[in-house]
Amino acid sequence: MSLQFCSIASGSRGNCYLVKAGEYVLLIDAGISGKKIEEGLNEAGISANQVNGVLVTHEHSDHVKGIKMVCKKSDKAYIYANNATWEQIADEKLEDRHRTFNSGEMFTIKDIEIMPFRIHHDAVEPVGYSISYQGRKLSIVTDTGHISDDIFEEIKDSNLIVLESNHEINVLKMCKYPYQIKMRILGDHGHLSNTAAADCLVRILKEPFDEKRRVLLAHLSRENNTPGMARLAVRNALEANGLLSAEKVSFEVITQDEQSPLYTV
């Protein structure tokens, strides 16, 4: 039995990640259509009625709009969200499906340990997640304006890290977005830039760790980034710090429109 991860969709038009721990199936967010979620699950060899739960990071539509359909397809799918987030997305028809947690406090589903850690975004009480199962750990940290020390401490010992690399700063500054939106994205409660993601990885890879890490750069902006720019920023930063070693790290980009492989953590 293993811990596995797959990105069904990652980006500003919708996010949905699959985590499989043994026979237990969880989704991190369901921000795309039910049809696309079902197609993504099928591609990973899983049927929609196998989903046991949806872990919600925050209430923005690109993270929650498919939840009702997931619950319709699977009568055993529970919705895990802190109370502040649930108040924003609550549906009385799904009230009996809601399972609450306290941000910053670990909880378990079966024998899966889940840590919902606080992130920094313009939502009521956003969280990222670390999921541990049989000695393996993956962390998902997107939709955060910066990596605080608390976030760093939580993710630094993960075998697989899904890390936001949303925009290239100079491209964003020159784009046609209104000034207020640019400032929101660039702010401490916006989104991580390629540079910020690269700096985070440099810091992580300087920490002692016995195994090779896998890093998936996520939530790329379609308008203000490309996979090539995200890869280059990370590669240059790792190379400049002597950390670009095949034994130390592998990094890839996950995108909006292409499903990732099913990775074993």
N, C-alpha and C positions, 0 to 999 in steps of 0.2 A: 504494500500500500504506500502511495507516495503523495507528495504535495505538488500540484501542477497549476500552471497559470497560462491564460490566453487572453489577449486583447481582442475583443470583438469590434470595438470602435474606440478611438481616442482623439478628441479634438473639440473645438468650440461648437460643432454641430451635433454633438452627442457622444456620450461616454458609457461604456459597458465593458467590464472585465469579468472573466470567468476564473474562479478558483475551485479546484477540485482537491479535496483532502480525503483520500481513500475513496469511498463511495458517496461521500457527502458533497453536494454541489452548491456553491454560493456564487452570487453575482455581486460585484462591487459596482453599485449604481446601475440604473436601467434608463439611460437618457436617450435612447433611440427607439424606433418603433418596435412594437411587439413582433412584427413580421421579421425585421432584421435580427432581433435577438434570437428568435427561433431558428432562423437560417444559420446564424453563427454557432449556436449550440449544436445543431445538426452537423455542421462542418467539423466540429470538435468531437463528434461521436456521442453526443448527449441529446436526449429528447427534452423538450420544454417541461414535461411533467415530472422530470427528475430534480428540478430546482428546489432546494430546501430553504433558501433565504436570499434576501437582497440586503446588503449592507449599504446604507445611504451615507454619502459624505456630506452633502448639503442640499439645499432646496432648489437650486437653480434648475431650470427646465431641461438643460442639456445633461442632467444627471438623474432626473426622476420621471420623465414623461412616459416611460414604458412600464412603470411599476404595476399599474392596474392590469395590463395585459399579461404580465408574468404571473400575477396571482390568479388570473382567470385560467391560464394554461396549467398551473400547478396548484392544487388545493392544499399542498403541504408547504408552500412557500411563505415564510414569515418575513416581515419588514422590520429590520433592525435600524433604529434611529434614536438619537437622543431626543428628549422631550421638546426642546426648542425647535429642532428641525421638524419633528412630527407635527407640531402646531402649524407649520407653514404648508405642509403637504397633506394634512389629515383628510381622510375620506371616511365618512361614517360607515360605508359599506365594507371598509377594510379595517375597521377598528379592532376587530378580534384577531387580526393578523399582526398587529403592531407589537413588537417586543422592544422595550426601552433599555438603554444603558446610560451610564454616566461617562462623559468624556474624560479621558485620562485614567479610567479604571478598567483593568482587564476583565473580560468575561469569557465564558466558554460556551461552545455549541458542540455537543457530544464531547469528543476529546480534542477539539480544536481550540487553541488559545487565541483570543482576538483582543488586540489593544487598539482602541480608538484614541488616537492622539490629536491634540489640538493643532490646527494649522491657521494660517493668517490670510483670510479672504473676506470679501465683502458679503458675507452671509451671516445668519444669526448665530450659529455655533458649528462652524465647519470642522471636520475631522479628516485625517488620513487614517489608514489602517495598517497594522502589522499583524500577520497571521502566522502562527507557529503550529507545526504538526510533525510529530515524530522526529524532533531534533532539527527540523529545517524551518527557515523563516523567510518570509517575503514581506516587503513593505511597499505601500503605495502612497506616494506623496505628490499630489498635483493640486492646482488651484490654490497656491499659496504665494504671497508676495515676497516672502523671504524664508530662509532656513534659520530658525532660531536654534539656540543651544539645545532646547528640549527636543526639537525634531531631530537634530543631529544625533543626540544620544540614543534616541529610539531606533533609528535606522542604520546606525553604523555597523551593527553586527548581523545584518541581513545577508542571506545568500543571494537573493534576487531583489533588486530595487527598481521600482517603476518611478521615475523621477521626471517631473515637469521640465520641459525645455521649450517654452512657449514661443518666444520671439527673439529676433535679432534686434538689439536696441536701436541701432542707427536706422534700420529699415522701418521700424515702428515710428520713430521720430519724424521720418520723411513721408509717411503714408498719408492717405486722405482722411483718416479718422479725425473727428472733432478733438480739439485740444483736451477737453475734459475726459474723454475716453482714453486718450493716450496717457494722461496723468493717472487715471485709475489703474490701467494695466501696469504702469511703471512703479506704482506705489507699493508700500509695505503690505497692503492687503489686496494686491492684484495678482499678477502671474510671474513665475520665474522666467528670467531671460536665459538665453544660451550661456551667457557668461556666468550667471549665478549658478546654473546647473553644473557647469564645468568646475567652478570654484568649490562647490559642495563635494563633487566627486574627488577632487584633489585632496580635500581634507579627509574624506572617508578612507581613501586608499593609503593614506599615511598612518592609519590605525592598524595595529597588529591584527592579522586575520590569517588563519591557516589554510583557507581554501580560495580558489578563484571565484570572484564575484561576477554575476551577470547583471548588467544595467540596461534598462529599456528606457530610452528617452521618449517622453509622452506629451500629449496635449499640445501638439504643435499648432501654431496659428497658420491657417491657410494663406492669409494675406501678408503676414510679416515674418515668415520663416520658411525654410525648406529643410527636408531631411539632410541635404548636403551641408547646409550652414550649421545645423545642430551638431552633426558628426564632426565637422571641422573644428568648431569651438572646443569640443571635448578633447579631440585628438591633440590639438595644439597645446591645451593646458596640461594634459597628462604628459606629453612629450617634454614640455618645458620643465616639468618637475621630476623627470626620470621615472615616471610611473606607467609608461605605455609598454606594458609587458603582457605577452600572451598568457603567461602563467598567473598573472595577477587579476586581470579583468577582461571581460568581453562586453562591448556595448553595441546596441542596435537601436533603431528608431521604430516606434510603432505609430501608425497613422490613422486618419479618420476612415479611409475607405478600404483599407486592406486588413484582413484579419491576420493576426500573428500566428506563428506555430503554437502548438501546445507545449510549453516548456516544462520540464521536470525540474523542480527547485533543488 
